[in-house]
Amino acid sequence: MTTKPRHRWQRRDPHNAHCITCGIWAQKRPHPYSRRWWTEWRLPDGTYRDNYNGGPTPPCQVDTEGAPA
């Protein structure tokens, strides 16, 4: 049975963390129009994604480019 890799978060402060496995950054921010918080994801390719509507965490993509064959 193959399991999906899980994020291994390293916290920089209470609102910022990054996955040491795949390089995704997560930043928690207050929602501009309510009391809820949302997370902005910065993906390793430089794109951003947020979860204003409660979207799931992006999957952990293990970097295999530098791995020996």
Buried (B, 14 or more C-beta within 10 A) or exposed (E): EEEEEEBEEEEEEEEEBBBEBBBBBBBEEEEEEEEEEBBBBBBBEEEEEEBEEEEEEBEBBEEEEEEEE
